[in-house]
Every structure is written in C-alpha cells, then in structure tokens.
Amino acid sequence: MILESGLVIGGGCLFLNNSNEIINSDIMKYTIALRKEKEGGYSAQCLEVPGAISQGETKEKALKNIKEAIEMVLEIIKEESHCLGKSTELLKVDVCA
C-alpha cells in the first residue's frame, strides 16, 4: 500500500491511504547509501532493507523514490508473512545501536 500523505504526531504518523482511511504508523529511520552515478543522476540503496533500491535524476528525487521502494518492500514482506502458518509467531525486538 502506497501512502499518499502523512502527518507526524508524537513519534508516530497518521496517513491517508488510497481509500482515504486514516492509518496510524510508527516512524522508522533507515540508512540510505546515496551515490552519484557517472552516467548522471543518483542511485539509492537502503542498507537495512535488502531489495529496496532506486534512483533519481536529483538527490531529492532519489530519496523520494527510495522511500517508496522501502514502503513497497515492507508491504511485500508483510503480505508474505501471512503465509508462514499458524505455528509461526512474529515479534519485534528493540536493539540499541
């Protein structure tokens, strides 16, 4: 699901999805490797989310595109996690970096 617009509120985000439903979400920060390409433009790769790779003619466009790529990869992971079976438990852990 690609979110159209967001409003940051106290450590979380409120988004409107394509159906204009309000979705509450946590803000996550990701490390992006941004490279100026010899051919022109920029490539962007999220180090924490393998498969989230994008590009853009400007730094700003590359960063906008990588945000969308991260959202798409995370949505796919979420959809695929439903196929793991009832005996699989999904948990989150806190890690200090």
C-alpha positions in Angstrom: 0.0 0.0 0.0 1.5 3.3 -1.0 0.5 6.1 1.3 -0.5 9.5 -0.2 0.2 11.9 2.6 1.4 11.9 6.2 1.2 14.0 9.3 3.8 13.4 12.1 2.2 13.3 15.5 4.2 12.5 18.7 6.5 9.8 17.4 4.0 8.3 15.0 2.5 9.2 11.7 -1.1 9.5 10.6 -1.5 8.6 6.9 -4.4 8.6 4.5 -4.3 5.6 2.2 -5.8 5.4 -1.3 -9.2 4.8 0.2 -8.9 7.9 2.5 -8.7 5.7 5.6 -6.6 7.1 8.4 -3.7 4.7 9.3 -1.5 5.1 12.4 2.1 4.1 11.9 5.4 4.3 13.7 8.2 6.4 12.2 11.2 4.3 11.2 14.6 5.6 10.2 16.7 3.8 7.6 20.3 4.3 6.4 20.5 5.1 2.7 23.6 4.8 0.5 23.3 7.6 -2.0 25.7 7.5 -4.9 26.3 10.0 -7.7 26.4 7.9 -10.9 28.9 8.5 -13.8 26.0 8.4 -16.3 24.2 11.1 -14.4 21.7 11.1 -11.5 21.9 9.3 -8.3 21.3 5.7 -7.1 19.9 4.9 -3.6 20.0 1.7 -1.6 18.6 1.1 1.8 21.1 -0.8 3.9 18.6 -2.3 6.3 16.1 -3.4 3.7 17.6 -5.6 1.1 15.8 -5.2 -2.2 15.0 -1.5 -1.6 17.0 0.1 -4.4 16.0 3.1 -6.5 17.4 6.1 -8.4 16.6 9.6 -9.5 17.9 12.5 -11.5 18.5 14.6 -8.4 19.3 13.7 -4.7 15.8 14.8 -3.7 14.1 12.6 -6.4 16.3 9.6 -5.5 15.4 10.0 -1.8 11.7 10.3 -2.6 12.0 7.2 -4.8 13.9 5.1 -2.2 11.2 5.9 0.4 8.6 4.5 -2.0 10.8 1.4 -2.6 11.2 0.8 1.1 7.4 1.0 1.6 6.8 -1.4 -1.2 9.4 -4.0 0.1 8.0 -3.8 3.6 4.4 -4.2 2.3 5.5 -7.4 0.4 7.2 -8.7 3.5 4.0 -8.1 5.5 1.9 -9.9 2.9 4.3 -12.8 2.7 4.4 -13.2 6.5 0.7 -14.2 6.4 1.8 -17.4 4.5 4.1 -18.6 7.4 1.4 -20.6 9.1 -0.3 -20.5 12.5 2.6 -22.0 14.4 4.9 -19.0 13.5 4.9 -16.1 15.8 6.1 -12.7 14.6 7.8 -10.5 17.2 9.6 -7.2 17.3 12.7 -6.6 19.4 14.5 -3.3 20.4 18.1 -3.0 19.6 20.5 -0.3 20.7 22.8 0.8 18.0 
